Amino acid sequence: MRPIAFALSAVAATLLVGACAAPELSVSPRVGRVRASGGLGVSTMDVQGTASLDSTGLDGREDLLGLRADVRWGTPHLSVSSQISSHEGSGTLDSTVSSGSVVLPAGTPVSSDLDLAVHSAALTFDLIPGRTLELGIGIGATAFDLEGTFRAQGSGAEVETERVLPIPLFAARAGVRLGPLDVEALGSGVRVDWEGDRLDYLDLDLNASLRLLGGSEGAYGALLAGYRWIDADLEYEDGGDEVEADLRLRGPYVGLKIGF
């Protein structure tokens, strides 16, 4: 049997076994504060450097909105999440950016906008049977939606990039349940070069939830707190432009976890 066919057969068998167990579903709306750092470079030629978010006024902490849903049925555990943040500020370019005939040289005062949305999914398979401990490995994917604009103050000339990057991932999860307290660490990442695009991506989410309503079985409500750390080092083409994004997003969040 070919390796791919064998892997697909193993996944299918695992899902069939998990289907015999009663599924657990939870939904977790989140709010938080996220800080962006790193740099963004856009050029019609080869990118010679990235304009730092610090110098362009985009490194402040901004509000974060997020939502995560989990389904666990026996061994498989699927997590699907989305978070959105918008960053804006003003400063001075410390690297030249260009798009088509528009060139904003280093030293240009700019107003800057950076909208980021991260839509992720991770499917892990538990290596330790039972409900108290969870240790799983698997696969995942992220759609990294980036929209950045540098606008020259005065002239209004602007350089922008907008792209949704699909990123395949490897995933790992560890968790423990201690009475009403659940603690989890979920990580995913990849490093690939493909058709001129470079993807170096890491996503770490550490969270804990405390059940206040309901018991260990059936419906429950819990308070949730966590910290998420995303490193995205990306090179890609956007139309006729070359783009380099070296971005780090990190910050705490709180929310509610509603389970069934």
N, C-alpha and C positions, 0 to 999 in steps of 0.2 A: 504493500500500500504506500502511495506517495506520502511524504511528510505533511503536505497541506491537507490532503484528504484525511489523514490520520488525526490531525489537530481538529479539523471540523467535526469529525466523528466523536472525538473526546468531549468537545464543547457541547454537542447535541446530547450526548449521553448524560452529561452533568446537568443540563437544563431539564431533562426528563426526570432525573432523580429529584431535583429541587422542586419540580412541579408537584410532587406528592406531598410536600410540606405546605402548611398554611402560610400564605405570603404576609409579610409585615410591610406596611406602607407608612411613610412619614413625609410631611411637608414642612419646610422651614423658611419662612420669610425672614430677611435679615436687613439690618441697617448698620452702617459703620462709617469710619473715616479712613480714607486711603491716601497715601502719599506716593506720588510718581517721581521717579528720578531716572537719570541716564541721559540719553540724547537721541535726536532724530535728524537724519541727513537726507536731503533730496537733491538730485542733480540730473541734468540731461546727459551728462558724461559720467565717468566713474566718480563715485562719491569720495571726496578727499578727507572728509571729517563730518562729525555730527554736531549739530547745534545743541548745547546742553540745555536741559529743561530748567536748570538753575538760572542760567543767564537770561533765558527768555521768559521767566516768571511763571513757569508751569510746575514748580516743585512744591507748591503748597498742599496742605491736606484738604481734601474735598469730600463731600458726602458720597456715600456708596449705598446703592440699592441692590439687593440680591434676593434670590430665591433658589431653594434646593429641594429636590424630591428624591426619596430613597425607596427602593423596593428590594426587599430581601426575602427570598423563598428558598429555604434550605441553604445549600452551599453558595449559589450565586447571590451577589449583592450589586445592584445597579444604582448609581448616583448620577443625577442630572442636575446641573446648576447653571445659573446665569447671574452675572453681576455687571452693573453699568456705572460709570463715573465720568464726569465732565470736568475738565481742568482749563482754566483760562488765566491770563496774566499779561504783563507787559515787561519788556526788558530790552536787551541788546543782543543781537546775534554774535556769537563768538566763532562762527564758521559760516562760509558762504553757502547759500542754498539757491537752487535755480529750477525752473520748469519752463521748457520752451524758450521763448524770448525774454522771460522775466528772470532777472538776476538780482538777488539781494545779497550784497557783499557783507563780509564780517564787519561789525561795527554799526550796522543798520538798526535804529530803534524800531521795535516791532510790537504789535499786539498779537498774542498767540492763543490758539485754541487747540485742545487735544481731547477728543472724545474716544473713550475706550469701552468696549463691551467684550466680555469673555463668556462664551457659552460652551460648557464642558459636559462630557459624559465619561464615566468610568465604570467598567464592569469587571469585578474581581470575583475570584472563586476561593472560598475559605479552605485553608489547609488544615484547620483544627476544628473538628466537629464540636457542636455545643453552642451555647448562647453566652457563656461568661466571657470567653476569649475569642477574638477574631483576628486571624492573620491570613491575608489573601493576596494573590497576585492576579494580574489580568491585563486588559487592554483598555484604551480609551481614545477620545478625540476631543479637540478644541477648535472652535471657530473664533479666531482672534480678529475682532473688528476694530480697525484703527482708522481714525480720521483726524488729520493734523493740518493746521493752517498757520503760516507766518505771514502777517500783513504789515507792510511798511507804514509807519506812522507818517501822516502828511500826504504821501502820494497815493496810498491805498493799494499799491501793487502787492500781489500776494502769490505765495507758493504754497500749494496744498497737495496732500496725498490722501487717498481713501481706498482701502482695500480690506476685504475679508479673507483671512488666511486660514484654510483648513489644515489642522496639524494632527497627525496620528500620534498616539502616545502609548507608552507602557505605564501600567499603574500598579500600585501596591497600597495595601491598607492594613492598619493594625488598630485594634480596639479592645476595650475591656469594659465590662458592665459590673458595677459594684453597687448592688441594691438599686436605689433610685438614680444613681449617677452613671452616665455613659461618657466615656472618653474615647476619642478617635483621632487618628492621624491618617490622612489620605494624601498620597503623593503620586504625581505623574510627570513624565518628561520624555524628551527625545532629543537626539542630535543627528541631523541628516543634512546631506547636500543633494539636491535634486533639480535637474534641468536649470542650473544657474541660480536657484534659490537656496539660501542657507537658513536652516531652522535649528536653533539651540534654545530649548524651552524647558522650564521647570516650574511646577505648580505644587505648593505645599499648603495644606489646610489642616490646622490643629484646632479641635473644638471639643467642648464638653457641654453636656446637657443634664439638667437636674429635674427629675419628674416631680411635679407638685400636685397634679391631678391625675387620678386613675392609679392603677397598680401595674405590676409587671406583665399582666395579661390584658388584652383588649385595648380600648381607646385610652389615650392619656394626653396630658399637656405638660410641657416642660419649658424651662428657661434655657436659652442657648447663648453661649459666649465662645468666641474663637478668634483666631488670627490667621490671615492668609498671606502668602508670600508668592509672588509670581515674577520670574525672571524670563524675559523674552529678548533674545538676540537674533534678529531677523534681517535677511537680505533678500530683496525681491524686486521685480519690475512692476511699475504702475504706469501703464500706457507706454510712453516713450521715456519715462524717467527711471532712474535707478534710486532705490530707497534702502537706507540702512536704519534700523530701529534697535537701539540698545536700551530697553525699558525695564524698570523694576517697579512693581506695584506691591505695596505692603501696608498692612494696617489691621486694626482690631474691628470686630463686629459683634453685635448682640442681636438676639431675635427670639422667636418662639418656635417650638417644635411640637407639631400636632401629629400624633401617631394613631394608627388603627390596627 
